[in-house]
Amino acid sequence: MKKTLLSSLLLLFLCQGVHSQGRLSYYTPTHYLGLFSLETTSARASGMGLTYLTLDGIDHAFNNPASIGLTNPKISSHLNYANGGQTRINSHFPFLGLTYRINEKLNLGFSGFKWIDNQTIWTTDISGSSISVDKREQNMVSVTGAYEVIEDLYLGASGVYLYEEGVPGHITSNDFIVNVGALYEKNVEWIKVGNLTNQKFRVASSLVNAAMNNRTEQTYEDLLNFRSMIIFLSAGAFYHFSLPLASRLVEGKKFFDQSSQQLDLGLHLQFRDELPGKDPYNTQGYTSAFGAGTEAWFFNTIGLRMGYYFEKRPKGTRPEGGAWVSTDKSGFTWGYGVRLPLYRWSEGQFPFNTEVNFVTGRILNAIRKDFSHRPPIGENNFLFSAGLNLQWIP
């Protein structure tokens, strides 16, 4: 009798363990998680605690459309590629953007961003059906405009078309959202020290998904499901200054910019909050995030970056039962870059100058360490990101 009772209790315990295991979940902030929450469109921002809001260029226009207002060349282009993931280990993130300056006030931008998850261990779940797939894609195409309304105040807006191929060859979701942003830059003299020059202050804000519609439909054949769409409200600040460097350090070295004998240092702060929107489709809990980053350019040629990022995410038990296997997304970041004056080096044979930026470091952690994850989840913590910016010279 005792053996029968013990066997029954052991079987009940094992069944309960299996049942609880099935109710454990990884947090996904939005249905379009590959485009919004896994990796950015900019290696430069990735190295500085994801402080993209106050940076210039088309590679930051999705998060703040006003950012292209600071792009001065008539034509500029940006290519960015990232690879890596903790839960989606075979993730790839290609990005391509182009800006064209219409006049002194108006700048236009066009960009495309893609998330590709190859040989996924995940299924596509639609309306209770789990569909096995070996590839999943999410895509973003956007048109952006930024206008200088008054001196050094830029307003921007972008129309963004999103679509997902949750099942290869089938568009399972498609949406159109509008993003808006503002950026203001001002020359200041806050610190009155003789050798401190080029002091600048910049503030920025943006609203991603300004229509506040936080629902998207996911369909496949006769299946229909409703998923959550994010709404991000962000605000950030930036401070820049320059310090002189000894010219003899690079004297006669053609690789360095001989006209810039200084260190340019920038400090970036950013706060982002996720808004609930019109309908309560996101039942996982809304997240807020903070980032801080610094960037140093030596002789306008070699750049070094570092930062810290923290994003609050739900953890512990879930309101609908079970538990989160995720945790707050946080960690230190770093990166580096180089500016190459190809136009000067080639005596005009190459009609552009270039900037190359890299991140080769750890992925920001977002999974609990006290849980044994299904392989290969959590086994790849290496992030590679590279960005190439070309500024075309007429």
N, C-alpha and C positions, 0 to 999 in steps of 0.2 A: 504493500500500500504506500509506504514511504517513497519507494523508488518510483512508483507511478506518479505520485504527487510532485516529486522533485523533477521528473522528466517533463511533466506538464508545465511547471513553472519556468523551466529552462526554455522550453519551446515557445511559451508566451513571451518571455524576455527577448528571445531572438527575433520573433515576429515583430515585436514592438520596435526593436532596433532597426529592422529593415524598413518598417513603416516610417519611423522618424527620419531615416536616411533619405527616403524619397521626398520628404517635406523640407529638406534643406535646400536653400536657394542662393544663387549668386546674384548680387544686386545689379540691375541694368537701369540706369537713370532714364533712358528713353528707348523707344522702339528703334530709332536711328542711332544706336549706340556707337557704331563704327565711325560715324561722321562727327558726332557731338562729344563723345566722352572717352574714346580710347587713345587718340593721338591728334595733334594739331597739324595745321597746314604749314607750320614754320619751325625749322630747326632752331632758328634764333630764339623764338619764344620758348621752345621746349627746354633750352638751356638756362632760361631765366625764370624758373618757377611758373611757367605758363602765363607770364605777364604780357599778353598780346595786345591789350586794349590801347596802350599809349605808344605802340610801335607804328612806324610808317610802312607803307607798301601793300601791294595786292595780296601778299600772303597772309595778311592780318585783316583783310577787308570783310571776311565772313563774320568775324566777331565784332568789328567796328567799321562800317562802310566809310566813315569819314577819314580813315587812315590813308587812303590814296590821295587825299588832298595835299599831303606833304611830299608826294612824289613829283620832283621837278622835271626830269627828262621828258622830251616829247614822247618817246616810246620806251617802255621798260617791260621786262618779262621776268617771271620767276618760276623756277622748277624746284619742287621739293619732293623728297621721297623718304618714307619712314618704314621700318620693319620691326616687328616684335610685339609681344603681348603676354600677359600672365595667364589669362583664361582662354583667349583666342590666340594661340601661340603662333599660328601661321598667318598672321595679319600683315597686309601690305597696304600702304597709304600713299599713292601717287597724287601729286597736285601740280597743276599748270595754270598760271595766270598771266594776264597781259594788261597794261594800262596805256591809254592814249590821251595826251593832254590836248583838249580842244582849244583852249585859250588860257589866259592867266588865271582865270577864276574856276574853270570847269575841267574836271578830269574824269574819264570813264575807264571802267575796268571790266574784264571778262575772265572768268575762272571756272575750272572744273576740279573736283575732288572725288576720290574713289576709295572705298574700303573693300578689300578683297580678302576673304578668309578661305584659304585653300585646305582641302583634306580635313574638313572640320570634324570634330568629335561630337558636335552638337547637332540636334535636329531642328527643323523649322516647325514650330508648333502653331497651328491655326485652328481655332475653334475646337480644341480638344483632340485634334489629330496631329500626330508626330510624324513628320515626313523626313526620311533619311536623305541627306544631301552630301555631296563631296565638295561643294563650293557655294559660297554665299557672297553677294555683292550689294553694296549700297553706294549710290552716286548722288552727287550734287553739282548742279550747273547754275551759275549766277551771273547777273549783270549788275554792276555797281556804278553809282555816280556820286561824286563829292564836289561841293560848291563852296567857295569862300564868300560867305555872306557879308562879313565885314573883315577888316584886316586881321589875319591870323585866327579867325574863327571859321571852322569848316563843319558843314553839315553834310551827312551822307545817307544814302538809302540804297538798298539792294533788293532785287527780286530773285528768289532762290527756288529752283525746282529740284525736289528730292524724289528719288525713286529707289526701290529695293527689288532685287532679284533673289528672294528668299529660296526659290527653287530655280535652278539653272534654266535659262530660256524663258522664264515667266516673270513678269513684273507683278509682284505681290502687294506692293504699296506704292503710291505716288501722291505727292503733296506739293503745294506752292505756298511759300511763306515770304513775308517781308521783314527785313531787318533795317533798323535805323540807328544812327549814331551821331555823336558830336565830338569835336576835338578843338581845344583852344591852346595856343602856345604864346608865351610872353617872355621877352628878355627881362631879366631881373638882376639886382645886385644885392642879394640877401646877405652874402658873406663878404665883407669888405676887407679882403686881404690882397696885398699888392700883386702877388703872382697868380691869383685866381681870376680866370677870365671866362668869357663865353657862357655865362650863367643863363640857363633857360629853365622855365617851368611850364609844364604841360598837364592839362586835365582832360579827361575824356569820359564819356558814358555811352552806353549802347543798350538797345533792347532787341534781342533776337526773338523772332516770331511775334512781331508787334500786333498782329491781329488777335493775339491771345487765345488762339484755338489750340487746345492741348489734346485733341483727339485725331487719330489717323485710322484708316481702315486697312486691314490686311486680308487679302482674298487669294484664293487658289481654287480653280474649278468651281464647285458649288459651296466651298467653305468661305465663311465670313467671320472676321473677328475685329474687335476694336482695341487699339493700342494707344499708349500715351505719347504725346509730343511735348518736348520741353519748351519752356519760356524762360529765357535768361535775361536778367537785369544786372548790368555791370557798371562799375565806376572805378576809375583809376587815376593815379597821379605819377608824374615823372619830373625828376630834377637832374640837370646836366651842368657840368663845369669842366674847365680845362686847366691843366697844370703844365708848366714848361718842362722839357726834358733836355738833357745835354746833347747837343747836335753831334758831338764827336763820336757818340755811340754808333751812329749809322753813316757817318761821313764817308762818301765815296762808294757806298753800297747801293747799287741801282735798284735793288729789290724794294727798298723803303721809299716812302714819299718824302723827298728832301724838303718840300715846302711846308711840311707839318712837323714841327719840332715840339710836340706836346703829347700829353696824355689826356684823352677825352674819357670822362667817367660819367655814366648815367645810372640813376637809381630809380627803380620802378616799383610801385605798389598797386595792388588790384584787389577788389572785392566783387564777388559775384553771388547773386541769389537766384534761386529757381522759384518762379511764381506759380501759384496754383492754376490760374487760367479760369475759363468759363465753366468747365465741367470737371468733376472729380474722377478723371480716368486714371490718374497716377495715384494708386493707393499704397505705393511703396514708401512714401515720405519724401518731402522736398529737401533739396540739398543746398547748402551754401558753401562757398569756397573763398580762400584767401591765398594770394601769391605775392612773393617779394623777390626781386631779382636785381642784379647789378651787372653792368657791362663796361669793360675797359678797352679802349682802342689805343695802341701804342704807335705813334708816328702815322696814324691814319692807315695802318697796314695790318697789324696783328691784333685780333680781338679775343678777349677771354671773358667768360660768363659763368655766373653761378646764381643759384636761387633756391627758394624753398616754397613748397606748395602743400596746402592742406585743404581737403574737401570733406565736409561732414557727410557721412552716409549712415543709413539705418543699420543697426547691428543688434545682436541678441535674438529675441523671439520676434516672429512676424505677427501682425494683427490678425491675419487669417489662419494662423497656426504654423507650427514648424519654426525654423530658425534660419538666420542669415549666416552664410559661410563667408560673406564679405566683411570688410571693416572700413574705417575711414581711409580714404586715399590720401597718402602723404609721403613726403620724402624730400631730400635735397637733389638738386639738378645741377648740371654743369655742361659747358659747351665751349667751342672755340671757332674762330673764323679768320679769314684773310681777304684783303682787298687787293685786287690785281689791276693796275692801270694798263691794260692791254693796248689801248689806243696809243698811249705814249711809247710803250715799249716797241710796238710794231711800226711806229712812225705813221700811223693812220691806216695801216693795212687791215687791222681789225677795228671795225667801226663801233666798238663798245668797250666799256669797262665792266669789270665783274667783281662780285663779292661771293665768297663760298663759305658756308657755315656748316658745322658738324655737331652732332651729339653722339657720343659713344659711351654710354653709361648704363646704370641700372634703371629699370622701369619703376615708376612710382608704385609702391605696394598698395593693393586694394583687396587682399584676401587674408583671412584669419590664419595665423600661424599655428593655432592650437587644434587644427583639424587636418586629418590626412586626406588630401585631395586626390581625386581620380587622375592618374597619369594621362597626359603629360602636363596637367594644369599645375601652375606654379613652378615648373621646372625651367622655364625660360624667363630670366629676369634681365636680359640684355636688350637694350634699345639702340638701334642705329638710325640716325636721321641725318640727311644731307640736303642743303638748300643752295641753289645756284641762282643768283640775281644778275641779270644783264641790263645795263643802262646804255641804251643806244645813243650814239653821237651822230648828228646829221652830217 
